[in-house]
Amino acid sequence: MSQGVRIAVVGGGVTGLSAAHRLRTLLGPTAEILVLEAADRTGGKIRTVDLAGHRMDVGAEAFLARRPEMPLLLAELGLAGAVGERGELVHPSGLPSLIRSGAAAHPMPQHTLMGIPASAAGLGALVGPDTRARIAAERTRPLEWAAGDDTDVASLVSDRFGAEVTRNCVDPLLGGVYSGSAATIGVRAALPTLAAALDAGAASLGEAVERALPQSRPGPVFGAVRGGYDVLLRALEAAAAAEIRLSTRASGLTPSGDGWWLDPVGQVDAVILAVPAPELATLLGRNAVPAAAAAASIELASSAVVALALPPDAPLPRNSGMLVATGESTHAKACTLSSRKWPSLGGPDSQLLRMSFGRYGQEDVVDLPDAQLIALAIEDLRTMFGVTGTPLDAVVQRWHDGLPQYGPGHDGKVAAIESGVAALPGLAVAGALLRGVGVPACVAGGRAAAEQIVAKVTGRAAGRV
Ligand SMILES: Cc1cc2nc3c(=O)[nH]c(=O)nc-3n(C[C@H](O)[C@H](O)[C@H](O)COP(=O)(O)OP(=O)(O)OC[C@H]3O[C@@H](n4cnc5c(N)ncnc54)[C@H](O)[C@@H]3O)c2cc1C
């Protein structure tokens, strides 16, 4: 039934490659699957580089192992199972991470939802006595929240608990995930379980957090692939058996017959758009004007990663890394002590780490020359950990428009995009701009888009294929 079917996937990031792989699985070997990628490599925000002879991720480095998508995908690709059991799945060491606040290192806040506490008990010295008293009193202050409300995280948390909690606990964690801050991230899209607890009538923010906190479960929270994400990308490409056209930017999309005319590849039966928000807006264009406008209104944040290899005897602390509170004097917003965090990384010859710079609204640092970014990373290493010396190797990776900002009202934009695209047969959309920036959410979105398209081109439900 898939004989002669020609489907294009626009965007060769992990979303697009996951879509292509799912298309191949469902349609079999005869379908023609094209992946158009504007850059000269696949992977998008995922990139594995050589650093002092080791393979090191300078974009995404991990995934939430408790979501089902990555274990399922790794199993399909023959990469599941721990190293040594013929698999490539690795887990972090479990060494604690730190937060730098008030020019000192603190343990990560405990029992919080992205740094938002249910009580002051797990915050240690990240907040002072006034804030502790305010958090305790918050339970008795009436909360104004109507079901369906949305606001930015900073407004909610600062109003209820005080700005110290936002700066020292919430900003560092949100900065890590979205490259934004609590002021640019919306409650509903970034913390859906918290929004649900508020909608359900929680009497205070503390109570809502308590209700929304996930049950603690045994087993590691995060996973990664030994050898870096590149291993996953290559396995996806091999299994998708798609024709991948690098340095090929999709530049126009027009309905044509039963399918689409996609410049520059011509007539196709269906198209999956797996590109960032601005490119999605351009390609949707006149085909879905409100959806294109919604995509165009999603802001993006740029950042830079400086990966360093240090001599094996550099006295790095026994921690996985350090996040930085708002207002600190360091230039970096976070440091991952990669070979402390991932026992599979590095070796007897070197220790590897990553410094991250730039967050939404503070992006000038991203375009500093490489040498200056490396110098800032070395300076911050001394400030954060007292470690001095010359790196053995360094790689600078800039991520312009790297992460979409899920601001207040993001869900409405997603609904506008999805309903606009749903009205266009043979077109599907997926990617980090929609329902989660993490790799598992991107994989889920890519696969779901493929299933929609298969249902259209074969006229049957993908789940039964
Ligand atoms: C620094 C950083 C660290 C991160 N760390 C993690 C992490 O540890 N764990 C995690 O789960 N997530 C992490 N993320 C998030 C995650 O990496 C991304 O959200 C995800 O990789 C996005 O995948 P995507 O395929 O949706 O989009 P992209 O990776 O942006 O891919 C889209 C592709 O489309 C191409 N394209 C654009 N326009 C066109 C066009 N017109 N024609 C053809 N091609 C086009 C682009 O070149 C790009 O390759 C991180 C992100 C960044 C930036």
PDBQT file of the ligand as one rigid body, heavy atoms in Angstrom, charges set to zero:
ROOT
HETATM    1  C1  LIG A 501      22.585  23.830  24.802  1.00  0.00    +0.000 C 
HETATM    2  C2  LIG A 501      21.400  22.899  24.834  1.00  0.00    +0.000 A 
HETATM    3  C3  LIG A 501      21.387  21.859  25.752  1.00  0.00    +0.000 A 
HETATM    4  C4  LIG A 501      20.304  20.980  25.789  1.00  0.00    +0.000 A 
HETATM    5  N1  LIG A 501      20.346  19.929  26.667  1.00  0.00    +0.000 NA
HETATM    6  C5  LIG A 501      19.349  19.027  26.650  1.00  0.00    +0.000 A 
HETATM    7  C6  LIG A 501      19.467  17.845  27.437  1.00  0.00    +0.000 A 
HETATM    8  O1  LIG A 501      20.461  17.600  28.111  1.00  0.00    +0.000 OA
HETATM    9  N2  LIG A 501      18.430  16.972  27.399  1.00  0.00    +0.000 N 
HETATM   10  C7  LIG A 501      17.328  17.165  26.612  1.00  0.00    +0.000 A 
HETATM   11  O2  LIG A 501      16.424  16.319  26.635  1.00  0.00    +0.000 OA
HETATM   12  N3  LIG A 501      17.220  18.262  25.809  1.00  0.00    +0.000 NA
HETATM   13  C8  LIG A 501      18.211  19.179  25.810  1.00  0.00    +0.000 A 
HETATM   14  N4  LIG A 501      18.138  20.265  24.987  1.00  0.00    +0.000 N 
HETATM   15  C9  LIG A 501      16.954  20.445  24.122  1.00  0.00    +0.000 C 
HETATM   16  C10 LIG A 501      17.011  19.580  22.874  1.00  0.00    +0.000 C 
HETATM   17  O3  LIG A 501      18.333  19.386  22.460  1.00  0.00    +0.000 OA
HETATM   18  C11 LIG A 501      16.252  20.238  21.716  1.00  0.00    +0.000 C 
HETATM   19  O4  LIG A 501      15.012  20.748  22.139  1.00  0.00    +0.000 OA
HETATM   20  C12 LIG A 501      16.018  19.227  20.590  1.00  0.00    +0.000 C 
HETATM   21  O5  LIG A 501      17.235  18.649  20.179  1.00  0.00    +0.000 OA
HETATM   22  C13 LIG A 501      15.307  19.925  19.424  1.00  0.00    +0.000 C 
HETATM   23  O6  LIG A 501      15.145  19.001  18.377  1.00  0.00    +0.000 OA
HETATM   24  P1  LIG A 501      14.287  19.351  17.082  1.00  0.00    +0.000 P 
HETATM   25  O7  LIG A 501      14.564  18.292  16.094  1.00  0.00    +0.000 OA
HETATM   26  O8  LIG A 501      12.868  19.593  17.476  1.00  0.00    +0.000 OA
HETATM   27  O9  LIG A 501      14.815  20.750  16.590  1.00  0.00    +0.000 OA
HETATM   28  P2  LIG A 501      16.293  21.156  16.029  1.00  0.00    +0.000 P 
HETATM   29  O10 LIG A 501      17.335  20.391  16.738  1.00  0.00    +0.000 OA
HETATM   30  O11 LIG A 501      16.282  22.619  16.092  1.00  0.00    +0.000 OA
HETATM   31  O12 LIG A 501      16.249  20.646  14.528  1.00  0.00    +0.000 OA
HETATM   32  C14 LIG A 501      15.573  21.351  13.526  1.00  0.00    +0.000 C 
HETATM   33  C15 LIG A 501      16.381  21.218  12.242  1.00  0.00    +0.000 C 
HETATM   34  O13 LIG A 501      15.665  21.849  11.189  1.00  0.00    +0.000 OA
HETATM   35  C16 LIG A 501      16.605  22.426  10.318  1.00  0.00    +0.000 C 
HETATM   36  N5  LIG A 501      15.890  23.433   9.499  1.00  0.00    +0.000 N 
HETATM   37  C17 LIG A 501      15.397  24.619   9.908  1.00  0.00    +0.000 A 
HETATM   38  N6  LIG A 501      14.744  25.218   8.881  1.00  0.00    +0.000 NA
HETATM   39  C18 LIG A 501      14.821  24.378   7.826  1.00  0.00    +0.000 A 
HETATM   40  C19 LIG A 501      14.319  24.415   6.485  1.00  0.00    +0.000 A 
HETATM   41  N7  LIG A 501      13.588  25.447   6.034  1.00  0.00    +0.000 N 
HETATM   42  N8  LIG A 501      14.599  23.369   5.656  1.00  0.00    +0.000 NA
HETATM   43  C20 LIG A 501      15.329  22.313   6.088  1.00  0.00    +0.000 A 
HETATM   44  N9  LIG A 501      15.817  22.231   7.363  1.00  0.00    +0.000 NA
HETATM   45  C21 LIG A 501      15.558  23.230   8.218  1.00  0.00    +0.000 A 
HETATM   46  C22 LIG A 501      17.658  22.989  11.244  1.00  0.00    +0.000 C 
HETATM   47  O14 LIG A 501      18.888  23.203  10.571  1.00  0.00    +0.000 OA
HETATM   48  C23 LIG A 501      17.746  21.896  12.302  1.00  0.00    +0.000 C 
HETATM   49  O15 LIG A 501      18.743  20.954  12.014  1.00  0.00    +0.000 OA
HETATM   50  C24 LIG A 501      19.211  21.163  24.912  1.00  0.00    +0.000 A 
HETATM   51  C25 LIG A 501      19.220  22.215  23.980  1.00  0.00    +0.000 A 
HETATM   52  C26 LIG A 501      20.301  23.080  23.939  1.00  0.00    +0.000 A 
HETATM   53  C27 LIG A 501      20.316  24.198  22.918  1.00  0.00    +0.000 C 
ENDROOT
TORSDOF 0
